[in-house]
């Protein structure tokens, strides 16, 4: 059992884009003996390929509006059908559900 989510990370405030977004699954096997971690790059057509274009010439203005931007982006991505991502989140979920570990 585990959880999957979309995320990205960095050392500064930066727009969510297709270069940095990834699908990750973090879980543990039913017997509790193995930790399972998977990371896959993922894209969505509503995201920019390069988030730098959203920042423009004024990084301070972008950071001052960070919370509004982030909430809007989270809402946008959360409303998208799972199959609208590439690869499809449905397929990635199926891949993780099919994982079998034999000892």
N, C-alpha and C positions, 0 to 999 in steps of 0.2 A: 504494500500500500504506500501511497505517497501523494505528492501534489505536483501539479505542473502549472507553469505560469510564463508569461512573457516578461522580459526584463532587458535592461541594458545598464551598463555602469561606466563610470569614468571618474576623473578627478576634478571635474568642474560641472557647472550647470550647462547642459547641452540639449538641444532638441532631440526628440525621438525620431530616428531615421532608419532607413533600410540597411545602412552599413553597420549599425551597432545593435539592433534589436535581435534577441534570440529567444527561443523556446527552451525551457529547461524543465526537467523532471527530477525531483529529489524524493527518494523513498527508501523503503527497507523491505526485504523479502519477508514473506509470511512467517517464516521460522525465526526471524530476527537475527540471522547470522550474517547477512550481507546488506551493505548500504548500496543503493543504486543511484547513480547520478548520470544524467544525459544532458547534452547541450547541442542544440541545432540552430544554425542561422535561419531566420525567417523574415519574410518581407510582406508588406501590404501595399496595394496600389494607392491608398490614400495618404501614405507617408512619403516625405521627400527622400530621394536617394541620399542626399547629403544635407544634413541639418544646418550646416553653416549658412546656407542661403536664407534660412529663417532668421538668423541673428542679424544679418546685414552689417551695417557699419557701427551699430550702437549696442555693444554687448551689455552695458549697464541697463539700458532700457529693457532688453530681453530679460535680464535677471530680475529686474523690479517687477515684471509681470509673470514670473515663473509659476507661481501657484495657479493663477488663472489659466495659463497655457497648459500646465500639467493636468489639471482637472478636466479641461476640454479634450485633451488628447486621450486620457484614460477613458472618458465617456465615449469618444469616437471609436476607439479600438474595442471597447467592451460591447458595443452595439453591432459589430460586424459579424457576419456569419463565419463560422469556423472554417468553412471551405473557401473563403475569400482570401485567406492567407496563402503564401507560397513558401514551402510546401503547405498543404492543407493541415490545419491543426487536427482535423479528424483523423488524417492518416498518421500523424505523429502520435496521437493518442492511441490509435490501434497498434502502432509499432511498440509502444511502451507496454500496452496490455498483453502483447504476445510474448514478451520477454520471459524466458524460462531459464532458471538456473538449476542445474543438477549438480549434486555434490558426489 
